[in-house]
């Protein structure tokens, strides 16, 4: 089982670990601990290096995290030093938090559930259960989301027993509960005063770190399914 360091410290840029298994067919290794996010929930996996070798893909495999690398695989038992591509990771952290701000604002103001979402560094899209979505409403949503950025709300992460987590009202903001049935502990991400939901990704510590949320487009994807596209920028420019 790989200890998931990113779950409790999204700002960890490098770490030390030991190789626990080797998968030559995929040119991958697993580690006893890792700060690399393996992807999920719409957030792409991290990239970086292990002992200077490029890590080009990271993914979950049961309780392990597989690190696909370029170069010769280090033997089992080898001590390795991992380095996250921090510029890319931090952009994804800002983007992921921006998506939660958008989700929290829309849920608070319109009780609309999320039906899907995806992101890349500083860009994302989110689908909501809206019957109608017009330019004026989109502008109102954008303004409300940026009000939450400016509010400088603290972001807290907790890992709770499943039974305790599911006593939280509206913990699941997606139309379909994507949490595996067998999971015993649930990681929650709280934007204090705005949003609290189950989530496994990486986030900034305060909404003020996000920057400016710009809605770049919106589309109808069905009778009650509307898509909002956003970009995260450093300023109004």
N, C-alpha and C positions, 0 to 999 in steps of 0.2 A: 504493500500500500504506500503510495506516494503522499507525503505530508504536503498539503497545499498551502504554501507560504503566502500566496497572494490573497488568500481568503481573509487574513487578519491584518495584512500590511500591503496595501496596493502601491505604496511608495518604495518598496524594496527593489533597488535597481540591480543588485548582484547578490550572489549567495554561494555557499559551498555545499557540496553534496557528494554522495557515493553512488557509483553505478551499481544497480541491483539486478539488472537483467539486460540481455542483448538480443536483438532481433535482426540478424544479418540480411534476411530477405527484404526488409524494408529500410535497411541501414538506420536503425533506430535503437535507442537505449531507454531504459527507465531508471529513475533515481529514487533514493530514499526520501528526498525532499526537493521541492521545486517552486520557484517564483514565476515560472512561465504559465500564463493563462492558456488553457488548452482549447479555448473557443467554446461557444454555446450561448444561448439566449440572444442570438443576433450579433454578439460581439466576436470578431475574428480572433484567432489565436495570436499569441505573441511570437516574435522572432528575436534572434540575438545570437549569442555564441556560448559554447561550452569548451573550455580550455582553448579558446581561440578558433574553434571549428564552427562554421556557420550552422545555426539551428534554423531550418527552413520551414518546418511544420511541427506543430505540437497538437496532440489529441489525447482524449481520455480513452482508456481501454480497461473497462472494469474499474478497479480501485487504483490502477496505475496511470501515470501520465507518460506517454511515449514522446520522445524527442527525436525527430528525424533530422539527421545531420549530414553535412557534406564532408567527406573524408573518412579516414580509418576509424572504426569504432573502438573506443577505449575499453579494455577488458573489464569484466565484472570485478568489483572491489576497488576500482580506480577512484581516487579523489578528483573531483572536477570543480572548476569555478565557472559559474554561469553568470552571464551578463545580458540583461534585457535591453533591447532596442528602446531606450527610454523615450526618445522623441516621439516615436510611433505610439508607444504605450500611453504616454500622458495625453496625447491627442484623443486616443480611444477612451480614456478615463473621462475627459471633458465631454466627449460626445455621449457616452453612456449616461452620465449624470444629466446632460441636457435632455435626453430621451425620457428619463424619469421625471424631470421637471415638467415636460410636456404632458406626459401620462398623468401625473398628479394633478396638474392644473385642469386638464380636460375632465378627469374623473370628478374632481371637486365641484366644478362649475356645471357639468352637463351629465354626470354619471355615465359617461360612455366608456365601455370596456374596450380593451385592445384586442384586435383580431390577428395581428401580425406585426413584425418589425425587422429591421436589418440596419446595419451600420458599417461604416468604414471610417478611417480617421477624419474627423471634422465634418462628416456628412452622415445622414441617416434618413430613414423613412419609417413611419408608423401608421398602421391601419386602425381605424376606430369604428365603432358601431354608431354611425350617424346616418340619419335618413337624408338630411340635406346639409351641404357644406358650401357656403358662398364666401365671396371675397371679403365682405365686411366681417363675418364671423371669424374667418381665418386671421384677419388683422387683430381682432379682439383677443384671440387665443395667443397670438405672438406677443402682444403687449403684456398680457397676464403672465406668460412664461418668463419674460424678461424682468418683470417686477419681482419674481421669485429669485432670479439671479441676483438682482440688486439688493435683495433683502439679506443676503449673506447668511443663508441658513446652514447650520451645521449638518453634517451627514454622519450618521452612526451605523456601524455594522455589528450585528450580533449573530451568534450561532445558537439556535434554540432547539430543545427537544421537540420532535414532531407534534406531540400532543399540545404542548404549550403554544407553539407557533400557530397552529390551526384554530386556536381560540381567538386570534386577532381578527377583528372584522375586516373584510375586504382585502385580506392578505394577497389573494390571487387576483391580479388585475387583467389577466388575459381571459378571453372567452373560454378557452380550454385550459384546464389545470395540467401543466406540463411536468409537474414534479413526479418522479417515479414513486410508485406505491410503497416500495420497500425502504425508502430513505428514512433514516431514523432521526436525523438532525436537519434543520432547515436554516439556511443563512438568510437573514433579513437585512435590507438596506432601508434606512429611514432618513428622509429629508425632514428634519425636525420642523413640525408645524405645517407640513404640506403632504407628505407621502410616506407610506410604509408598505413594503411589499417583499415577497420572496424573490431573491435574485442571487446569482452566483458570480457576477462579473466584477470588474474593478471600477472604482469611482474616486473622484476627488473628495477632499475633506470638507469643502464648503462650496456652496453654489456660486460664490463670487469668483471662483477659479474657472468657471465654465467659459466666460467671455460673453459674447452676444449671440443670441439665437435668432436666426433669420429663417422664416418660412419661404422657401424658394419656389414651391409649387404645391398644388393639391389636385387630386383626381378622384373620380367616382370609380370604385372597383366592384360595384354591385348595389342592389337596392338599399341596403343598410350598411355598406362597407365603404368608407372614405379614407383615402390615403393622403397623409401630409408629409412633405419632404422638407428637411431642414438642413442648414449649414451652421456650423459654429465658427464664429470669427472672433478675432482679438478686440475689435472695436466696431464702431458704426460703419467703417469703411468697407 
